Amino acid sequence: MSITDPIADMLTRMRNGILVGHKNVDVPASKMKIAIAEILKNEGFISGYGLKAAGTPESSIQIQLNYWGKGDSAITGLKRVSRPGLRVYRGRDQVASVYGNRGISVLSTNKGVMTGHNARRQGVGGEVLFYVW
């Protein structure tokens, strides 16, 4: 079965894993998803990630979800913004902050996948993939 929106599938798997308290979530691998996982790791929303069966069609990314001391997740919300039916693009001056800079926006730019803060600093815009807080 093919997936029409693989990024939304990744976010949904993470959201569902958090709701039931899983420590790890497996998602099918792609270059874009690896870049997204790296951003989430650098920003502290996930503990880490690892590739399983790299270089094969069955390769996947195992994402270690981050929980605070009382079992509260570091991710309290994920919202997919741009989707296959409605692409959302923002210029360098239009990249918004998320929840008063408590969250991040993730953009796909011509310089790669990056946070909204990095996009503003580098003076580039792009497709807004999702918000996380």
N, C-alpha and C positions, 0 to 999 in steps of 0.2 A: 504494500500500500504506500503510495507516495504522499509526502507531506507538502502542502502548498505553501506553508509559512514556517520554515524550520526554526527561525529565531523565536517566534511565538511558542512553538513546541518546546524549545529549551526553557523559556521563561515559565511556561505552565508546569513543566516537570519540576523545576526548582520550587515554584509556589506550592505545588502539591506535596513535595518532599518536606517543606517547612511545616505545612499544616499538620502532617502526621508525625513530625519529629524525627525524620530520617537524618542520619549523619552524612550519607553520601547519596548522590543522584547520578545516574548514567544517562548521557545524551549522545546521539550520533555525532561523530566528529566532522568538522569542516574548518577551513582556515578562519572564517569569520567568527565561528563559535569559540575557537581557541583564543582569538584576539579579545573577544568579549569576556571570556573567563579570566584572561590576564588582567584586564581593566578591573573587574570585580575583585580580584585578589589584591591588586595594588591599592584599591580604595577601602579594603577591609570588610567587604560584604561577604566574601567566602574565605575559608581558611586556605584553600589550595585546590589544585586540580592535577590530574594525571591522565596521560593517554594510555589506552588499552588497545592492543593489537594494531599499533601504528603502521600505516602504509598498506593496510588491507581494506577491502570494502566494508568489513564489519568493525572498523575502528570506532572507538567511542571515547568520550571524555568522562572521567569520573570526577565529579565536583564535590568537594568536601564543604558542606554548609557550615557557617560560623554561628555559634550560639554563645550568648553571654552567660554569666554565672548562674542565673536563676532559670536557665533554659529558654530565655527569650532569644529569638533569632535576630541577627544583625540586619537582616532584610525584613522590613515591615511592610513594604509594598513594591510591586513591580507593575508597570503600565506600559504596554506596547503602544507606540504612537504611530509610526509609519507602518503600513501593512500593504500587501499586494494590491488591494482594491483602492487604496487611497494613500499615495506617497506624500510624506510631509517633509518639505525642505525648508531650511532656514539659512539666511545669509549670516555673514560674520557678526553683524550688528544685532541680529534677531535671536541669537541663542539665549534661551531663558535659563534662569536659575530654578532649581527644584526645591520646594519647601524651604525657602529662605536659606539656601546653600546647605541644608542638612542632607540633601540627596544629590544625585548626579543625573545628568542626561548623557546618553551615549550616542555619538554621531558617527556616521560613515562618511568620511571626507575623501578628497583626492590624495590626502597624505596618510590615509589609513583610518582605522577605527580608533576613536579617542573620546575622551570626556568633553562635555560642553565647556568646562573651564579651560582645558588645553586648546580647544578650538578657538575660543575667544583670544587666548594669549598668542596663538600663532596667526590669528587673523584670517581664519578659513571658516566657511559654512559647510553645510552638507545635509544629508538625510538624517533626521532624528529617528533613531531606532527605538529607544525606550527610555523610560525614567525609572530610577530605583531610589528608594529611600528607606 
